[in-house]
């Protein structure tokens, strides 16, 4: 049996693009007839948002934002142009001096480079190289080699790409290598080029690595991207080898800015037909843009397509040049965090110093006391995007690539809308749900509208693993409820489909574990510790595909050979994993077809269909984490590009056009969700990305039950260096799930027995209660923690409240204000349905008494009773009527606790 090895054609020089806005302001008056008004074409939504574009002036001036109005108010405008702009990617000068070692100084040392003696000093060769006859060679020995290095001045807060051509001979892989998962096959190679960021004092503040291949490899490109820190003034490039054997050659190194400094404003022609404006113009460098602006009832829909006959990488940006500096304008990070906007400061939901700084939410908003302006991107068309407010105004930008192999085009979509300034980010969230209703449904009917929920509130609850030991359920315990299982269990995830019987018998959701993104190939001895070279790993893959007696291994190995991801040199992507042996990265796009077994077929045959046949009423999809691990992997296989539904992007590590694997994963998400819904089952997904992970909200529109690993304190604590918290993490999960169930899997709850541990577990459960996030106890095997009577009592107390909150449904706008900013409030349900709950959270170390002012959103007759009950302590609370639609309730909230207020109107 033979397997085709698809080679990659030579890549044209990649190109770039950016974000910005320029040009002079135009009059923003919309009301009266004037010369300026005659040169403006506008679209107006049903709720009064108006966008005016310059037109009929000149090709270069057309398409600028002339005015933005919310209702009767024209928003203040910056002197920048607004509208579309672009920057190329990858076509920037090489900052390294003598990158090919052509020039030499005394002693045969390449000029501009320092050779540092060590156990094996780098040698300059004059008769062998990549693009010429020169290269540096290092012999690997039993100690770390000598080095070659060069310092280069750089800009702070700037994206760069470093790379080199490397060739190896008999280099053995090690278990100590560091790798850049996004670019390299991580063979744990001892050969690396380290790029250190240095402060003005010479202190190393960050480091990145480009690694060679192991074993025998011809000249190949290896690169790494990085974003410089604000305190970095230069970088030091150092090539060396850790202890090992063999030889490595280096040549043609490069260090470039990822983005061009040149920003091209996009003009072109402007025409209008009905509610749609069409703009057609040039982005320069052979790129053309066509965009339609369509007025909808509550938003402006903008759909753009970029075309080119050449391969190009670029960033396209749209800017709304609102002057929001001063005057009470604020930028929102999330529902409980905003900042006053100051001139000269860039605001965004970026990820700190990581190269890819996508936003944490698919929308962003700014507001003052009178207006709120928001911009968002649909979940149903995933693209690598980000939102900012800065000198160009409120912007959205997209990282895109075009290639003849993918039809020579890339598309993108965004929406512009107004929100309620009184509720800022919360209002923008609620409005986004209405703009994208099918992305946030509890369920959707075939008519394309939201219908009855897929999950049933009475069956929802905490995520648990493995089978349940029936003997651990003690019917004689005082904490026992009529159905003790309902005091905690909600959705079980099982590695073995035969473990679902207990769940089904107790009317719980039962999910079979599946992993859709890659092949875990066991080591030759069946263990987990092996460090093969690429050649050894591929040889084993081929042998397994042809000869394995295990049908699943045979099919998955075959599928990996047919639809595995390819790196920039055309190699199949793999790495070494200490739990599973060799890990191969596969493309699950259902549109890929081959004459044999492909990865989508292998998933169906060996994971999805057995799960459905088992009788399970749910499927669990692991490792959905935006651009993390599987999702961040880049695919340079042009055969895959040709069938992809989603547009190409570019790599921050190479600057080249590529396919980002999370975009390959999206069609699989949608396909699995549709398949499950047809059978009355639900899609439960590990929605585990931290906020710091690019596109951490990815796939939310195809999930019925949201899961994340670990407890909220740990998930928040790991993010404090980025200004994030358990609250910001939980709110992002809650916002993307909307009213669908969310559950953690907390080992600090699962591993309890002593009284102190039970008390801490109760605090953790209460913290999750505030957000309506089920607190799952992570303890595999039959759950011995259930023998802890105190913990059973905790769940018996809190689970009914969780279920009521979930049945009512979380709402982003609280219509309630706490008298103290350090006591937070969230809302579940509505007064209209008489299922209104308000959760209060005191994260401080001091007990607080607060007054909660509540807008019932309807008029209540004076004789109609309104009562309040605090559910955690089961105590009545007094209600003060402020007017026919507003009330207040006073509540004491002890330190680091949650309280739940249940409001009832009528008897």
N, C-alpha and C positions, 0 to 999 in steps of 0.2 A: 504494500500500500504506500502510495506517495502522497505528499501534501504540498500544495503550491506555496511557494514563498514569494510573496508579492514585494517586489523591489520598489523603492520610492524614486520617482524621477528627480532630477536635479532641481533644487529650489531656487527660483529667481530671488534676487535681493528683496528681503521683506521691507515693508513700508509702515509708516506710522500715522498716528493721529491724536488729537487732544481735546481739551476743553477750554473755551474762552469766549470772549465777546469783545468786539471793538466798535469803532465808528462813532460818529457824532449823534447826539440826540435829535429827535424830531418832535414837533409839537404834539402833546398828548391829548389835546382837547377833542372830545368826541361829539359834542352836542351841535354846534352851529356850522353852517356851510363856510368853508374856507379853502384856500389853496392846499394847505396841509391835509385837510380832511379828504379832499378829492384824490389824494395820493395814498389813501389807506383803504385796505380791504379787510373786513372784519367778519368774525364768526361769533355768535352769541348763543349761549346755552339757554335752556328753558328756565333755569334759576338765576339768570342774570349775570353770568360771567362772560365778559367780552374780551376777545383778543384781536387787536388791530395790527396788520402787517403792512409795511410800506409796499407800494406797487405802482407800476406805471411811471417810474422815475428813470432807472437805468438798471442794467443787469446786475451790476455790483451792489447797488443800493437796495434793490428789491429783497423782500423777505425779512428785513429788520423788524423788530418789535416796536411799533409806533406807540402803542398804548395797551394797558391792561386795566380793566374796570371790573369791580365787584358791585353789582347793583348800580346805584346812582353815583358811586365813588370811583373816580379815576385814581389809581394807585400812583404814588410818587415814583418817578423813573430816574434811573441812573443815566449817566452820559454815555454809557456803552451801547453797542449796537443791538445786542440780543439776537435771538434766532439761532440758526444752525452754524456750527463751526466744526473744524476738523483738524486733527494732528496726525501725522504719519508715525509709525512705529518701526524702529529698527534701522533706519537709514541715517544714522548719525556718525560723526567722526570717531575714529579710534583714538582714545586718549593715552594709550600706552606708547612709549617711545621705543623705537627699534623692536617692534613686536615679532619680527621674523629673525632676529639675531644676525642681521646682515652686517651691521657696523660693529667693529671691534675696537677695544682700547688695548693698552699695553698688557702683555701677559696672556693674550688670547681670550680676554673676558669680553662678552658682548657689551657694547657701549650702552649706557643707561641702566644696566643691570648690575646687581651685586651677587657674586657667587660666595656662599658661605661654606667654609670647610666643615666636614663632618666625617662620619665613618665612610661615606662614599660621596666625594665631591662631584657636582655636576660637570660634565665634560661638553665643550663646544665642538660639534662635528661640522666639518666644512665640505663633506662629500655626500651627505644624506639629509633629506628634509621633506617636508610636506609639499610646499609650493616652490621650493628652491633646493639648494644643496646644503642648507644649514639647519641645524636643530641642536637642542640640548638633550643630553642623555644622562640618565641616572641609573646606576646599578644598585639593585636592592640587596641589602646585606642583613646581618642579624641585629643591627641597631638602626635607629632613625638616620636617614641620609643627611648629607649637606643640603643646602637650599640655594635657590636663585630667587631674587626678589627685586621689586621696584615700588617706589612710592609715587602716588598720583594725587594731585589736588582735586577735590570734588565739591559739589554743592550739597548743602544739607537738605533733608526732606525731598530727595530726588530719587527716582527709579533708575537703576543701572543694570546692565547685563555684562557679566564677565564670561569669557569662554576661551578655549584653546583647542588645538588639534593635538591628539595624543595617539601614540602607537605603543603597544606592549608586546613583550616576548616572554612567555613562560612565567607570568606574574600570578602567583597563587592567591586566591581570595583569603581573607582573614575574617575573624568574627568581631573585629574592633573598629571597622571602618565607619565613617559617618557619610550620609548620603543626602542628596536632594531628591526626594521622592518624585517631585513633579517632572524632573528631567532625565534622571539616569536610571538604568537598571542597577539597583543597589546590590551589587555582588560583594559588598563588604571588601572592596579593594583597598590595598594599603597605599595606593598612589593618589595624591590629591594636590590640588592647588587651593590654597586658603586665601580668602580675601578678608582682611581685617579692616574695620572702620576705626580710625584713630581720632581722638580729640586733639585740641590745640596743645595739650600737655603730653601727647604721645600715648595716652592710655587707650587700650583696646576697649571699645564700647559695644562692638557687635562683630560677628564672624560668619562667613558663608563659605561653602566648599563646592568645588567642581571636581569630580572623581573620574578616573580612567576606567576602562573595562579591565577585567582580569584576564588571565590566560594569554593566548595569542590573538591580538586584534590588529587589523590594519588601521591606518590613520582614520580617526573618527572625531567628530565634534563633541565636546563636553562643555557644558555651560551652567551658569547659575545666575539667577536674578536676585537683587536685593534693593531695599529702600534705605537710603542713608538716614541716620538719626539727626536730630536737630543740633546735636553737639559734635557731629563729625566734620572734620575739615579735610581729611585725606584718607585714602585707602592704601594698604600695603598688600601687594600681590606676592605670595610666597609659594613656590613649587617645591615639593619634597616627597619622600616615600617613607612610610613606617617600616619597621622590620619585616623582611620577607626575602623573596628570591626572584630573579629575573631582571629584565631591563624595561625601561620606559623612555620614550622620546617625546619631546615637547616642541611645538612650532606654531607660528601664526596665532599668537594670543591676541585678544581684543578686550577692551573695556569701553563701553559706550553708554550714553544715556539711552534709556528705553524710548522715550518720547522726544520727538523733534521739538526744538524751540519755536518753530514757525507754526503759527495758527492761521488757518485759511478760513475766512468768513464765507459762508455759502449764500450766494444771491440767486440769480436766475430769473425765470418768468413766474408770474403770479396770475392765476385765473380762478374764477369762482363759478360754481354751478350748484344751485340750490343751497344746501347747508354746508357745502364742502369747498374749501380753498385748496388748490393744488399748486405746489411749488416745485419747479424743476430747475436744477442748477448744477454747476460744477464744483467739486470739492478739491480740484487740482490733482496732479499726479495720476491722471487717467481715471479718476473716480467721479461718478455722476450720482446725484441724489434726486429722488422724486419722493415728495411727502404730501400726504393728504391730511388736512385739518378738518374734522367733521364735528359740527355742533350737535350734541346730544341733550337729553333732558337735564342731566345734572353734571355734565363734564364735556370737555373738548377731547376728542379722540384723535391722536396723531399717529399715523402709520407711515413709516419711511422705508424705502428700499435703496440700497447703494449697489451700483453695478460697475464692473470693470472687466476689460478683456485680459488683464494681467493679475498676478497674485499680489495682493496688497494687504497689509495689516494696518489698522488705524483705530482711532477713538473719535467718535462723533458725539457732539454735545449740543444740547438745546438749552438756551439761557433765557430766563424771564427777568429782564433788567429792572426789577423792583428795587427802589431805594429804601431799604429797610434798616438803615443805620440811624440809631437814635429814634426818638418818637415813640418809644415803648414797644418796638418790634422785638420779637423773640424767636430763637431757633429752638426746636424741640428735639431732644435726644430720644425720649420715649415719654410715656404718659405721666411720669412723675419727675421729669427732669427737663428743664429748659434753661436757656441762657439769653440775656439781653444781647442784641446784635450790635457790635462795635465795628467801626470802619477799620479796615486793614487786617481783620481776623477772618480766617477760613473756618467755617463751621461744617461739620459733617458727622456721619455715623461711622467714620472710618475705623480701621483696626490697628491704629498705632503705627509701628514701623514695619509691619509686614509688607511685602511687595504688593500684594493684591489687596486693595483697601475698599472692597465693596461695602454697601450700606447694610445695616442690620435689619432694616425693614424694607418692604417693597414700595414705600412711599415716604414722603417728607413734607413738613408744613412749617410755614412761618406765619406769625400773626401779630397784630397790634390790637388795640381795644375795639377797633371798628371792622377789621377785615382779617380773614385767614385765607391764604393761598397755598394750595397743595399740589404736588406732582407725584405720579406713581407709575409703576410698570406692572403689567398683568402677570399673575402667577402662571397663567395658562400659556404664556410665551416666554419661557425663561431665557434670560440673557445676562451676561456679566455686566452689571450696571451699578451706578452709585449716584447719590444726591449730595449737593453741596449748597451752601450760601457763602458767597465771597464777593470779590470786586466785580464779577460779571452778573451778580444777582443770584436768583434761585435756579440751579442747573440740574439737569440729568444727563449722564453720559453713558455711552455703551462701548464696550471693547469688541470690535468686530474684525472679521477677515473675509476676503473674497478670493476665490480661486476658480479658474476654468474647470477644475475637477469637481466643483460644487455648483456648477451653473453660472459662475461669475457674478453672484449676487449675495447680499446679506440683507436681512430686514430687521426691523425693530418696531416697538409700539410703546407709547406712553400716553398718559392721561393728565390733563390739567383740570383742577376743580377748586371750588371754593368750599370753605368749611365754616363752622360757627366759631368766631373768635373767643367766645366765652369758655369754650372747652378745648381749644387748641388741638393737641395731638389726638385726644380722645375723639373729638368730632371728625378729624381727618380719618381715623380708623373706621368709625361707623359709616362714614360716607364711602370709603373704599369698599366696604362690604356691599353697599348698594350698587356701586359701579361694577363690581365683579361678583355678582351673587352666586354664580355656579362654582366659584373657587372656595366659597365658605359655607356651602350647604351642609346640613346634617345629612341630606340626601338630595338627589336630583331625579326627576322623572324623565321619561323619554320625550316629553314635550319641551324639555330644556328649561324647566323652572324648578325651584326648590320644592321638595315635597316632604313627606313624613320621614323622620330620621331613620338612618340605617341601624344605628345602635339603639337599644331600648334602655332608658334610664334605670329601670328596675334591675337590669342585669349588668350594669356598669359597676366598676369598682377598681380595686388596686391590681396592678400587674404582679404576677407571681410566676415562678419558674418551677418546672418539674411536676411530678405527681404529688398529690397530697396523701399523707398517711391518715387513713380513716381513724386509726386508734388514737390519734392526737386530739380528736374532737371529743371532749368530755361532756356528755349530756347532763351530768350531775353537778356541774360547776355553776355557781351563782351568776357568772357572767354570761352563761349560755342564753342565747335568744332562741325563738322558735325555729329558726334555721341558722345555726351558728355560722355556716359557711358565708352567709350574706354579710356578716359583720366585718369581712375583710376582702374575700376573694372577688375578683372581677373578671380578669382576663388571664388565663394561663398560657404560657409559651412553652412548648415542648419540643425537644430534639427528636423524640420518637413518637410517631402518630398513634402508637398503641396506648400512650399515657392519657388520652383525652377522656376515657370513660367516666372518671370521677366528675370531671367538669360537666359533661353532658347530663349526667344523672342529677346534678345539683343546679341545673339551668344556668350555668355560667358560660361565658365566652371562652372557647378553647382554640388556641392558635398553634399551628405547626410552624416550627422555625424554618425559615428559608434564607438563603444568601444568594443574591442575583448578580453579583458584580465581578466575581473572579473564581478561579479554580485553585483550591488548596491541594497541592500535590504532595503526598506523603514522601518522606525520605525513603531511600532504597531499603533500609532495614525496618521500615515501618515506624520508626521513631520520629522525633521532631527536631533533632539537632543534626543538620547537615548544611554545608556551605559549598555548593557546587559552583563551578564556572558556568558561564552561559552555555558553552558547548556541551558540557555534561548535562545541564538541566534540559536543554532541548533534545538531546539524545534520549534521555529518560522519558521525556514527554512523547516523543515519537514511538519509542518502544511500548509505552503504556497504551497509546492509541491503537497500536497494531496487535498487541499480544496479551494485554491484561485480562485475566479471567473474570474480573469484576466489571460488569457491564457499565455501571455508572462511571467508574474511573476511565474506562475505555472511551465512552462517549464524551466525557468532559475534556479529556486530553485531546481527542479529535477536534472538538469544538474550539478549544484554545488555539490549536494550530490554524484553524480556519478563520476565527474571528477574534483573536487576541489583539490587544492594542500594540501599536508600533511606536518606537521612540524616533527621535530625529535622524537616527542613522539606519532606520529600517528594522531594528531588532525587536522581537517580541518583548514586551515589558514584564519583568518579574522582579521579585525581591525575596530575601530570605527572612522568614518569620519564625521566631523561636517557639511558637505554639503549634504551628501547623506544617513546618517544613518549608517548601517552596511555594510562594504565592504568585499566581499569574493574574494579570489584569485583562478582563474580557469586555467586549462590547456587547451589551444586551439589547441593542436596537433591534426591534422586531422586523425592521425592513431589510436587514442584512440577510442575504440568501446565499447558499453555497450548494454545490452538488452533493455534499455530505452533511454531516452533523455540524450545526452552528450553535453558538452559545444560547440563543433564545430557545432553540429546540431542546437542548440539553436541560435547561431550567424547567421547561414544561414537563419533559418526560420524567425527570428524576426528583423534582421538588414540588412543582405546583400540582400536577395531577395526582400523585400519591397523597398529598395533603388533602385535596378535595375528596378523594375516595375514602379517606379515613373517617369521614363524618364530622370533621372539625367545622366549626361555624366561623372560623377566622383564619387568616394567613398572616404570619408575622414576617416582615421584611427587615432584615438587619442592615446596619451600616448606611443608613440614609443620613448623611451629615454635610450636605452642601459640598463645597470644594474642600473636602478633607479626605485624605487617604485615597479611597477609590474615586471620589468625585473630582479630585484635583489632578488626576493623571491626564496627561496630554496624549492625543492620538494623531499620529502623522500618516496614517494609512489612507491614501487618497481613494482607494476602493470604497472605504467606509464613508468618506466625505460625499461620494456621489449619491448615496441613498438617504442621507441624513435629512430629517425634517427641520431641525433647528440650524440656525446660521453658524458659520465658523467664527472663531475668535482668534486670539493670538496668545502666545506664551510669554509670561513675564520672565521666564528663564532663558528663552532663546531669542525673543523678539520676532519670531516667525509665525506665520499663519498656522493654525492648528485647530483641532477639535478638542474641546474640553469634555472629559468623560461624563460630568454630571448632565450635560446636554444629551448624551447618548442614553442616560438612565431615565430621562423623563418619559419617553414613549413607553418604556417598560412599566413605570409607575401607573400610567393611565390604562395600559392594557390589563394589568393585573387587577386594578380596581374595578374595571368594567366586567371582567370575567367573574370576580367574586360577587358583585352585585346581581348579576344574572342568576346566581345560585342562592341568593339570599344570605350570603356570607359577608364579612367585613374585612377591610384592609387595615391591619395594625402595623405600624411602622416605627422603627427606632429613629425618632426625630431628635437626634442626640447632639447636634452641632452646638458648640458654644456660640455666643454672639460674635466672638472674635473670628469665627470661621466665615470666609466669603460665601455668600449665598446661603446662609444658615437657615433661611426660610424656604429653601427649595423643596418642591414636592408637596407642600402643604395642601394644595388643592386636590390631591389624590389620596388623602389619608382619612380614615374613619375614626381610628383610635390612635392617639399620639403617645409615644413612650420616650422616656429618656433615662439614662443610667445614672446612678448615684443619687445622693440627696441634695436638696437645694443649698444647704450651707456649703457643701463641697463644690457644687457647680458655680456658685457665686464667688467663693473664696479664691478660686483659681483665676478669676478675671479681674481682681482688684487693681492689678498693675495697669489695666487699660481703662480704669475709671468705671468699671462695671460692677455688678453686685448680684446677689441672689435675687433681689427684687427685679432688676432689669432683665435678668435671665428668665425668671418666671413670667414676667409680663410679655416678653417676646413670644414665649411658647403659648401662653394663654391667648394672645392676640392673633397668632397664626391659626390656632385651633378654633377660635371663636367659641361656639357652643358645643363642640365635639369633645369627647372625654380625653383627658390628659392624665398620665400616671408616671410617677418616678419609680425607681427600683433602688431602694435605699438600704445598703448593708448595715448601716448604723441602727436601723430598726429591726432588721432580720436577726442580727447577732445580739439579742438581749436575753437576760435572765435575772440579773440582780435588780433590786429596787431602784437604785440610781439610774441604771440603764433604761428601765421602764419609764422613769420620769423624763429622761432625755428624749426617748422615743415619742412620748406624748407631746413634748415641745415641737418636735419635728413634724408630727402629724398636724398640729395646730398651725404651724407655719404654712404647710401645704394647703390647709383648709381655707386660708385667706384667699387663695387664688382659685379655689375649686379644683385643685390638682390632687388626684388620689395619691396618697402616700403608700407606695408599694414596698413590702418587706422583702429585701433580697436575701434569700437563704435557699440555696439549691437543695436537692434531695428531698425526702419527706421532711416536712418543716418542723423540727423539734422546738423552734421558738414558740410554737403555738401552745406548748405546755406552760408557758409563763402566764399565769392567771391574770396578772396585772396588765399585761399587754392585750390580752383578750378583752379585758374590761375597757381599755382605751378605745379599741376598735368598735366595741359594742356601743360606746358612747358617741363616737364621732361619725361612724359610717352612715347612720341615717341622715345626719346633717349634710354630709357630702352628697348623698343621693338626691336630697331635696334641692340643693344648690344646682346640681347638674341638670335636674329635671326643669328647673326654672330657666337656666341658661344665662351665662355671663354676658353682660352688656358693657361696651367700652365707656359710654358716657354715664357717669354715676348719678347725675342730677341731685347730688348730695354733697355737702361741704362739711368737713370736720373743723372744729374751732381751733385745732392745733395741727400745724403742718407736719409734726412728727408722729401723728396718729393717722394712718392711711385708711382710705375707704375704697371698696369695690362694690359693684352692684350685680345682683343676679335677679332675673325676672323683672316684671313690670307691675305697676299698680293696676293696670288695665286687666290683667289676668289674675289679680289678687294673689300673686306668688312672689311678692317683692321681698328680697333679702338684701341686707347691707352687711358686708364683712368689714371689720375694723382690725387694724394691726398696729401694735405698739412695739417697734423694734428697739426702743430705748431701754436703758437699765433702770428707769424710774416709772412707777405706776402713774398713769395719766387719767384724769377725768375730762371727758370732752362732751361738747354739745354738738349733736349731728343735726344739721338743717337739711330737710328733705323736701324736694319739689316732687309732688305726687303726679304731676303732669296731667291732672284732671281736677275738676271742681267737685268737691265732696260736700253734700248738704250738711248743715249744722247739726242736724239730729242723727246723722249716721255715725255710729261708733268707729273710732280708729284706735287700734291697740298695737302695742309693741311688746315683743317677748325676746329676751336674750336666750339663744338656744343652747350655748355651751353649758351655762349654769342652770338653764331652765328657770329663768326668773322674769317676771313681768317688769316692764319699764314704763314709766310715765310718759305720756304724749302731750305736748303743748301745741295747740292749733294756732298757727301764725296768721293764716287767712284761709280761704276756701280750698286752696291747693297746696299749702305749705304747712309742714309741721316741724317740730324739733323734739329730739330725744336725747337725754343725758345718759352717758354710759361710763363706767369705770373700766379701764383696760389695764391690767397689770403689766409689768415689764415683760417684754418678749412673749406676748400672748396674742391670741386672736379671739375676738368676740363676734357673734353673729346675731344681727337684729332682724327679726321676722315681723314685717308690718302687715297687719290685716285690716281691711276696710269692710265694715259691716259685721253682722253677728257671726 
